[in-house]
Amino acid sequence: MNQEQLTTLLRTLLQFAGGIAVGCGWLDADTATTLTGALVTLIVTVWGLYVRRNAGLVAAAAALPAVKAILAAPATAQAVPSPKVRPSE
């Protein structure tokens, strides 16, 4: 699942939950909209930081069929479970 798909799914689920909260009278519509926007922003930011860490970037590169081998720092190579990723010496 890519980041755009995750964002869309997350936004839809939060809008659904916000709709239930508004329907039950727990929140007003403006508060639900504000909370949905804030939560989507925070969660997508945290997800983006996680995916773009060194091991995440190397794992994404190793998943590409055109990539045959990657030399990485020993700690990064250990964090990526791929036979394509080898520690540099």
C-alpha positions in Angstrom: 0.0 0.0 0.0 1.5 3.4 -1.0 1.2 6.6 1.0 -1.6 8.0 -1.1 -3.7 4.9 -0.6 -3.0 4.9 3.1 -4.0 8.6 3.4 -7.2 8.0 1.5 -8.1 5.0 3.6 -7.3 6.8 6.8 -9.3 9.9 5.9 -12.3 7.7 5.0 -12.2 5.8 8.2 -11.8 9.0 10.3 -14.7 10.6 8.4 -16.8 7.6 9.1 -15.9 7.7 12.8 -16.6 11.4 12.8 -20.0 10.9 11.2 -20.9 8.4 13.9 -19.7 10.8 16.6 -21.7 13.7 15.1 -24.8 11.4 14.7 -24.5 10.4 18.4 -24.2 14.0 19.5 -20.6 13.5 20.9 -19.1 16.1 18.6 -20.4 18.9 16.3 -19.5 18.8 12.6 -16.8 21.5 12.7 -15.0 19.7 15.6 -15.2 16.4 13.8 -13.8 18.0 10.6 -11.0 19.6 12.5 -10.1 16.5 14.4 -10.1 14.4 11.2 -7.7 16.8 9.4 -5.4 17.0 12.4 -5.3 13.2 12.9 -4.7 12.5 9.2 -1.9 15.1 9.1 -0.2 13.7 12.2 -0.5 10.0 11.2 0.7 10.6 7.7 3.7 12.6 9.0 4.7 9.9 11.4 4.2 7.2 8.7 6.4 9.2 6.3 9.2 9.6 8.8 9.1 5.9 9.5 9.1 4.8 5.9 11.9 7.2 5.0 14.3 6.0 7.7 17.6 4.5 6.3 16.4 0.9 6.6 13.0 1.8 5.0 14.6 3.4 2.0 17.1 0.5 1.5 14.2 -2.0 1.8 12.2 -0.1 -0.8 15.2 0.0 -3.1 15.8 -3.7 -2.6 12.2 -4.5 -3.5 12.8 -3.1 -7.0 13.4 -5.9 -9.6 16.1 -3.8 -11.4 18.2 -3.6 -8.3 20.6 -6.6 -8.1 22.6 -5.7 -4.9 22.9 -3.0 -2.3 25.9 -2.3 -0.1 24.8 -0.7 3.2 26.2 0.1 6.6 26.3 -3.0 8.7 23.5 -1.8 11.0 21.2 -1.0 8.1 22.0 -4.2 6.3 21.0 -6.2 9.4 17.7 -4.3 9.6 16.7 -5.1 6.1 15.7 -8.8 5.5 16.7 -9.0 1.9 19.4 -11.2 0.2 20.1 -8.2 -2.0 21.3 -6.1 0.9 24.9 -6.8 2.1 27.0 -5.0 4.6 29.7 -2.8 3.3 33.2 -3.6 4.5 
